[in-house]
Amino acid sequence: MSPTSERRWDRAQVARLVDHTLLKPEATADQVGAVVAEAAELGAAAVCVSPSMVAVAAAVDSARVPVAAVVGFPSGKHLPAVKAQEAALAVADGATEIDMVIDVGAALAGDFTGVGADIAAVRAAVPDAVLKVILESAALLELAGDAVLIAACRAAEDAGADFVKTSTGFHPSGGASVHAVTLMAATVGGRLGVKASGGIRTAEDALAMLEAGATRLGLSGTRAVLEGLSA
């Protein structure tokens, strides 16, 4: 951690940019409730949970933390109509933010019309929700390079996304990288937010993503990351 970064980003500032996340398939209602309570204690921006757990998270009235739900997770290989319905149901259950996964194969094939239509279907289904579009940046960069990630960002922006997001955290290619975040931030130019997620486990990791241009972080180990920062 550089001295400059430590002065710029204190614990409370970083906490306000965190989606405190629990997406494990084995997560229970009690664990989701605990994550919501912890997010409120830490001052996180939101909690991010699976669609079936949105109602549980939203019911923790004492916390009053915004709830984000993942859609088309983790493969993205769902029909657009299914993603749209999943998003609509999550919002009906209390989600105010949606993190959807694109069809990564379509992006790799250069079908950005299809990628955009997929995103637009979800946007139309939840017009008032914050829409974050998960690009699986590590996979796109590994298999196709910078140009495809740039094109995916542009497709997300054209389709009405509010954020582009690096990763599900479940893909074997890996999660967020400084290179991906830098490229995504340069592409969207401040018009969209950039969420870095996947593999961010330390304060140093988090600061590196913020310095690269991330405006939101997806963390499951939020407390440990924040404890590495000055108060």
C-alpha positions in Angstrom: 0.0 0.0 0.0 1.5 3.3 -1.0 1.4 6.2 1.5 -0.5 8.3 -1.1 -3.2 5.7 -1.4 -3.5 5.2 2.4 -4.0 9.0 2.8 -6.6 9.2 0.0 -8.7 6.2 0.9 -9.7 5.7 4.5 -11.8 2.8 5.9 -15.1 4.6 5.8 -14.6 5.9 2.2 -13.8 2.4 0.9 -16.7 0.8 2.8 -19.1 3.1 1.1 -18.0 1.7 -2.2 -18.4 -2.0 -1.3 -21.1 -4.5 -2.3 -20.7 -7.0 0.6 -21.3 -10.3 -1.2 -22.5 -13.8 -0.4 -23.1 -15.9 -3.4 -22.0 -19.4 -2.3 -24.6 -22.0 -3.4 -24.7 -23.4 0.2 -25.6 -20.0 1.7 -28.4 -20.3 4.3 -31.0 -17.7 5.3 -29.2 -17.2 8.6 -25.9 -16.5 6.8 -27.6 -14.0 4.5 -29.1 -12.2 7.5 -25.7 -12.1 9.1 -24.1 -10.6 6.0 -26.8 -7.9 5.8 -26.2 -7.0 9.5 -22.5 -6.9 8.9 -22.9 -4.7 5.8 -24.9 -2.3 7.9 -22.2 -2.3 10.7 -19.4 -1.7 8.2 -21.2 1.0 6.3 -21.2 -0.9 2.9 -23.0 0.4 -0.2 -25.1 -2.7 -0.6 -25.3 -6.5 -0.1 -25.1 -8.8 -3.1 -26.9 -12.1 -2.9 -28.5 -14.8 -5.0 -32.0 -14.2 -6.3 -33.6 -16.7 -4.0 -32.1 -14.9 -1.0 -33.3 -11.3 -2.0 -36.4 -11.5 0.1 -34.4 -12.7 3.1 -31.9 -9.9 2.8 -34.6 -7.3 2.2 -36.5 -8.4 5.3 -33.7 -7.4 7.6 -35.5 -4.1 8.3 -33.1 -2.9 11.0 -30.2 -2.9 8.6 -31.8 -1.0 5.7 -28.9 -1.8 3.3 -29.7 -1.8 -0.4 -29.9 -5.3 -1.9 -28.3 -6.3 -5.2 -29.2 -9.6 -6.9 -27.2 -11.5 -9.4 -29.0 -12.5 -12.7 -28.0 -15.2 -15.2 -25.4 -16.2 -12.7 -22.7 -17.5 -13.0 -22.6 -18.7 -16.6 -24.6 -16.0 -18.4 -25.9 -18.8 -20.7 -29.6 -18.0 -20.0 -32.1 -16.7 -22.5 -32.6 -13.0 -22.3 -36.2 -13.5 -21.4 -35.2 -15.7 -18.5 -32.7 -13.1 -17.3 -35.3 -10.3 -17.6 -37.8 -12.3 -15.6 -35.3 -13.2 -12.9 -34.4 -9.5 -12.6 -38.0 -8.5 -12.4 -38.7 -11.1 -9.7 -35.7 -10.0 -7.7 -36.8 -6.3 -7.8 -40.3 -7.4 -6.7 -38.7 -9.2 -3.7 -36.9 -6.0 -2.7 -33.7 -5.7 -4.8 -32.8 -2.2 -6.0 -29.6 -3.3 -7.9 -29.1 -6.0 -10.5 -25.8 -7.6 -11.4 -26.3 -9.5 -14.7 -23.9 -11.8 -16.5 -23.5 -11.4 -20.3 -23.3 -14.3 -22.7 -19.5 -14.5 -22.7 -19.5 -16.8 -25.7 -21.5 -14.3 -27.8 -18.9 -11.6 -27.0 -16.1 -13.9 -27.9 -17.9 -14.6 -31.2 -18.2 -10.9 -31.9 -22.0 -10.9 -31.6 -22.3 -7.6 -29.8 -25.8 -7.1 -31.2 -26.8 -10.1 -29.2 -24.9 -9.0 -26.2 -26.6 -5.7 -26.3 -30.0 -7.2 -26.8 -29.5 -9.4 -23.8 -28.6 -6.4 -21.6 -31.4 -4.3 -23.0 -34.0 -7.0 -22.1 -33.0 -6.8 -18.5 -32.8 -3.0 -18.6 -36.4 -2.9 -19.9 -37.6 -5.3 -17.2 -36.2 -3.3 -14.3 -36.0 0.3 -15.6 -35.6 1.8 -12.1 -32.9 -0.6 -10.8 -29.2 0.1 -10.8 -28.0 -2.3 -13.6 -24.4 -3.7 -13.4 -23.2 -5.8 -16.3 -20.7 -8.6 -15.5 -18.4 -9.0 -18.5 -16.0 -11.8 -17.2 -13.1 -9.6 -18.1 -10.5 -12.1 -17.3 -12.0 -14.6 -19.8 -12.4 -12.0 -22.5 -8.9 -10.8 -22.1 -7.4 -14.3 -21.9 -9.3 -15.6 -24.9 -9.6 -12.5 -27.2 -7.7 -9.5 -25.8 -8.4 -5.8 -25.1 -10.6 -5.1 -28.1 -13.3 -7.5 -27.1 -13.5 -6.2 -23.6 -13.7 -2.6 -24.9 -16.5 -3.7 -27.3 -18.4 -5.4 -24.5 -18.2 -2.2 -22.4 -19.6 -0.2 -25.3 -22.4 -2.7 -25.8 -23.3 -2.4 -22.1 -23.3 1.4 -22.3 -25.4 1.4 -25.4 -27.9 -0.9 -23.8 -28.5 1.3 -20.8 -26.2 -0.2 -18.1 -25.3 1.9 -15.1 -22.1 -0.1 -14.4 -19.7 -2.5 -16.1 -18.4 -5.1 -13.8 -15.3 -7.3 -14.1 -16.2 -10.8 -12.9 -18.5 -13.3 -11.3 -15.6 -14.6 -9.2 -16.6 -18.1 -10.4 -14.8 -18.3 -13.7 -11.6 -20.3 -14.0 -9.9 -17.4 -15.8 -9.9 -15.4 -12.7 -11.4 -12.2 -11.3 -10.6 -8.5 -11.4 -7.3 -7.2 -12.6 -5.8 -3.7 -12.6 -5.4 -3.9 -16.4 -9.1 -4.8 -16.9 -10.3 -2.1 -14.5 -8.1 0.5 -16.2 -9.3 -0.4 -19.6 -13.0 -0.5 -18.6 -12.7 2.9 -16.8 -11.1 4.4 -19.8 -13.7 3.0 -22.2 -16.8 4.2 -20.2 -15.1 7.5 -19.4 -17.0 8.2 -16.2 -20.4 7.8 -17.9 -20.9 4.5 -16.2 -19.5 3.1 -12.9 -16.9 0.4 -12.9 -17.3 -2.5 -10.4 -14.2 -4.6 -9.6 -15.0 -8.0 -8.2 -13.4 -11.4 -7.9 -10.3 -12.2 -6.0 -10.0 -8.9 -4.1 -8.9 -10.1 -0.7 -6.6 -7.4 0.8 -6.6 -3.7 1.4 -3.8 -3.5 -1.2 -5.9 -5.2 -3.8 -8.8 -2.9 -3.1 -6.7 0.2 -3.3 -5.2 -0.9 -6.5 -8.6 -1.3 -8.1 -9.8 2.1 -6.9 -6.7 3.8 -8.1 -7.2 2.0 -11.5 -10.7 3.6 -11.8 -13.1 1.3 -9.9 -16.1 3.1 -8.4 -17.6 0.0 -6.7 -16.0 -3.1 -5.2 -17.5 -6.6 -4.8 -16.0 -8.2 -1.7 -16.9 -11.2 0.3 -14.2 -10.6 2.9 -15.1 -7.0 3.4 -14.1 -6.8 7.1 -10.6 -8.1 6.5 -10.1 -5.7 3.6 -11.3 -2.7 5.7 -9.2 -3.7 8.7 -6.1 -3.2 6.5 -7.0 0.5 6.0 -6.5 3.5 8.3 -9.6 4.6 10.2 
